[in-house]
Amino acid sequence: EQAKAIGIYSFVASAGASIGLLLGGVLTEAINWHWIFFVNLPVGVTVGLLALRLVENRDGIGLDKGADIPGAVLLTGGLMLGVYTLLQTSEQGWGSTQTIGLGAVALALLAAFVARQARIANPLMPLRLFRSRNVTGANLVMGLLVVGFFGMFFLGALYMQGILGYSALEVGLAFLPSAIVMGGLSLGLAEKLIMGIGPRSALLAGLALIVVGLVLFARAPVDGEYFTDVLPVMLLLGGGAGLSFPAVMTLAMSGATPQDAGLASGFINTTLQVGGAVGLAVLATLSTERTERLLADGENAASALNSGYHLAYLIGAALTVVAIVVAFVVLRSPKAQGAEAEEPAPGPTRAEPVLSEAA
């Protein structure tokens, strides 16, 4: 049932992504690009109203005991400052005073967050979760996986618009096969594979497809054709994501106690977003630096841009290979965990399950 639920969740996410890509292209061409932000307001209000009607309400322990506001400020501030620092390195340089100084402050904020979680009674992110190798390993894999995946979506869109000359709507249509394959696998095949060969084997297969897709995209030429240079990449990455995301979420949930299930699911989703943001900042910075060096050497603009994108894809592929190693060494399918599956990470005290749900 859990595998089926995660498959449905992944299907809905991919369906939302495909609708968003197409609607974003329509809004950009019909009105202007600012509307891709405005459209989220009615969507958010609708989701809020539906949540009031459909999501079960449970009493928490109160904001004074259950909301680690200082911890939230430390974590959010550290992550935002870290991403900003990475994005500024293309202008300031990696060894500049600003980069080193802001980077040190970002790391200090994150270290203070971890220290706070270890000593307060109701932490935002209980460190006991990391006692489970599946929770820790799955989050490492997710963080590495989404770097290349987010990079492909962002830089791939720039490649198609800036080099191949696609319109915003055409870019959305170009990405559609990836979302369709991802959604189809998530809803139909992923659950059967996870239950049949185990989530770790399904994850390894998906990661391998993503590596092949990113390496193939690193060969896309300046005068590329969609059906030969783009579509195969979309199909490979859609297939890889359709297998990888449900499998890695299943593994992350398998390492948590029932009381910590809410925390584990929130943790893996946070890793997805934060890993994508930080990874994209790194890839965009390195890609820009390579492009600027080639332009300075006399390379034409299209070729220099494309070479920068290729570097980003190859770095994303390399990080996905690291994710494969982590998955192979650290993760264990629930059926093969033995004593570890029977004795998951120690759960919270009687006062803490409500906090897990509130968090």
Steps between C-alpha positions, in 0.01 A plus 500: 500500500785738578670428166171560320441826687850626422451406134177700487674792671782491241245480217317808627831687536605418143154588369522835675844556349377429148197727542724770647744485209223532243303763690818699562569505127144606422503780758842623388398522136141619554569763770854521644736296717395675823177300495682174570532638855156660532322178400625335820280728712162351399658154498621549858163630619326202339738254664446668836123475473520135396732426791246644744234268361695181429800477735431358843565747779686378808571695813865589544697581812479875439723753331679580825622139530494373143644777283879528497498849351869577575597170337291580193666842472850348531433233237322723251753781541796266459360338186396829337834662574683194369312502170551877464873457562527231233314712246728798566824305440476558125545874568703498822716191448534191720787643705358849554444646845124511442480134394711375788332727756140431400575131456641484852193676641269259313687198638493650849123546483452139388735374773306701758178342372640147543631584848161638599320189376720283719419681824139623490200293613288538185740532205389596153711213358572233765852367445381150592377468141862473385549179697320320220731428207202503263383844610852643480594321179174578321538870574860498376387329179213745454728801550748372239232383257309825471811706416524357150124474458430863594803610299369323191160668527641849555801495267320281249230766469769763441661275237174457313404868516837671469672264256232301316263799489194336659218713634387470863205280399722279284732446797204387709395258226859375467509403868157336488622148404721494810208582727272249326752217535572593861130512585420177319778309674416646840134402474526167322837328509700644788285341771526155339878531457548624857299210636655251257874577491516726805528879524881502497522309172231722345691807621830379352332435163344846500826672593680317218244632248552854628879472461461383140255780425725774642808368319300485177381859548863608542546410132213718370641728226430864428288402200327216681177335387221423745433138402867399498662720764225596748220242499720200592629698799147585610393136481806376693471762773124456527545125535780542750304744712185286480692214659735692728269739682241245623781257592708749696193630684401142588848438640495824699165409654605140572770616740266700724272390779125555454523794741775658288335434162390863467848627579663255259271598212550870572876447517525327161283767333711775656815329373349493151436875499818608679723262303352629177547865598858463624597266215352727235686796647828307469428374148388841374809665648744248353320508165518880489870501588579256219296702251676825597844340463415372154359839395820663618695255285304603190236225489166599347213557743287195411793259520625652827154476658457142387839399639401650835179297498693184410726547802196529726345182360823306550531620860138397559577157351807464723298584811237247395776238476592592859131451588519150348799418719322631812185304414697180443712528816265662753141418411325172574164390364255449791473124436878463527553714806452217747540620855526860387154481345362357823679759715478838322643816640371556854171682495395805698370505851127503565492878480663513157271324249265798492798722425590276205155551353509874565845531343 
